[in-house]
Amino acid sequence: MPGWAWAIIVIILIAGVWIGLYFFGKRMQKKQEAQQAQLQAAAQQASLLIIDKKRMKLKEANLPKVVMDQVPKRMRGSKVPIVKAKVGPQVMSFICDEQIFDEIPVKREVKARVSGIYIVSVKNIRGGDVNTKQAKPSLRARLMRKQKELQSEVEKDKAETKKAKEAKKSSKNKNQGSSISANAGANKKNNN
């Protein structure tokens, strides 16, 4: 079989995988949105005294056995944001939402919306914002911000390159059009 036939087969396979991933991603996104709606509906206000917070593996987080049984085995080794907090007289481990993990103050009392052992949102107990002082952003937050900046620069460069190509193409078309009309005028003179 010639090389171009193999190339076509590979391109078709890649396109098929790409389309399959697109539809799989859409389905997973809908499922996640439904789960978020359930979490928000079941969330309750609770007053928590935050003792400690860190990213750690699920099997090291001292979560209840019922929770660990429901987690898939491949996810037990993954690191998740864990918050140790005192609720009344009891010290518990909570799983925290990734977006609010950096906002949670340590060794302070906060009002939180909790759904089971999952912290959905956090407010300061005094009614203000949780972040009263600017904390140094974590390494992960800095890397994410840097990635967004670089991505926007790349998109700007692509847009500039595209505009330059279009301008060059349009000027080339104008030059060809003027040279054609000049050639036509010269041909009329020669014919007369």
N, C-alpha and C positions, 0 to 999 in steps of 0.2 A: 504494500500500500504506500502511495506517495506521502511525502511529508505534509503537504497541504491538507490532505484528508485527516491526518492525525490532529493537525491544528484546529480544523473545524470541529472535530469530535470533542476536543478539550474545551473549546470555546462554548459549545453547546452544554457540556457538563457543568462548566462554571456558571453559565447563565441559569441553568436549572437549580443549582445549589443556591444561587443568589436569590432567585424568586422564592424558593422554599423557605429560606431564612427570613425573607421579608414577611411572608404570611405567618410564619411561626412567631416572629417578633410582635406582630400586631395582635395575635391571639394572647400572647403572654402579657402584653401591655393592658389589654382589656381585663384579664384575670387579676392583674395587680391593682388596677383601679377599683375593681369590685371588692378586693380584700381591704384596700384602704378605706372604702366606704363602710365596711363592716367594723373596722377598727375604730373609726370616728364615731360610729353609732353606739358602740359598746364602751367608749371611754368615759371615765369618771374622774372628778376632781379629787386630788389627794394632796395632803401636805407631807412633803418628804424632806428629811435632813440628809443631804448628800454627803456620804462619807468618802467615797473614792470613785473614780471613773477611769477606765482604760480599755484599750482594745485587747481582747484576749480570746483564746480558742474556747469554743462552746464547752468542750469536755473539762476545761479547767475553771469554768465560771461558777461552779456550785449551783447550777440550776436544778429545779426539781426533776425527779426521775421521770415523771409523766411527760415533761417537756422534752427531755433528752430522748425518750422513746419515739416521739413524733418527728424528730429531726432526722432527715436522711443521713446515712452513714458518711457520704462524701462531704457533707456540710459540717460535720462535727469537728473537723480539723481547721475550719476556716475561722479567721478572726472577725469578731463582731464587737460593736461598742457595748460595753457592760458598765452599768452604774450600780454601786453598792449604796443603798440608802436605808435609813431607819424610818419605818412607818409605824408610828406609835411606839410600843416597846420592842417591836420585832425588826431585826436587820435582814433585808432581802437583797437579792441580786435581780436587777432589771436589765432587759435588753432595750437599748435606746435607738431612736430613729437616727439615721446617719446625718441628716441635715441639722439636727439640733444638738448633736453630741458636743460640738465645740462651744456652744452657748451655755451649757450647764455649768454653774459655779460649784466648786468643791468646798466642803465644810461650811455650807450655807443652807438655810431652810428655803425651800421653794414650793410653789403650788404647781402641780403637774397634772396633766390629763393622762391617766393611766388606763390601758386596756389590758387587763390580765397582768402579765409581767412585762408589757411593752409600753415604754414611755412615748407618748405621741407628741406632746408639746409641754413647754415649761414657761412659767411666769415667776417673777420675783414675788416673795411673800408680802412685801410692802406695797405692792401694786404698781411698781415701776417696771422698767425693763430689766431683764436678767443681766445684760452686759452694761453695768454702770461705768466700768473703766475698760479701756481698750487693752485687751490681752494680746500678747504676741501670738500671731497666727501659727498654727502647727505646721510642721514640714509638709504634711499632706495638703493642707489648705494653700500653702505658698506654691507648691508644685502645680496644683489644679489651676490657680490664678495665672501662673506663668504659662501653662499650656493654653489657656484661653487667649492670652495676649498673643502668643506666637501663632495660634490658629487664625486670629483676626488679621495679623500681619500677612500671613500666607494668602488669605482670601483677598486682601487689598492688592497684593502683588499680582494675583491672577487677574483681578479686574483691570488693573493698569495695563498689564500685558495684552489683555483682550482688546482694550480700547486702542492701544498703540497699533495692534495688528489691523483693526478695522480702519483706523485713520490711514495707515499705510496702504491698505487695499483700496480705499476710496480715492486717495491721491493718485494711486497707480492707474485706476480706472479713468480719472479725469485726464491724466497725461496721455493715456492711450486715445481717449476720445478727441483731444485737441490735436494730437499728431495725425489721427485719421482724417480729421477735417482739413488740416494743413496739406496732407498728401492729396486729398480730393481737389483742393484749390490749385495745387501745383499741376495736377493732371489736366485740369480744364485749361490752364494757360498753355500747356504743351499741345493740347488738341487744337487750340485756336491758332 
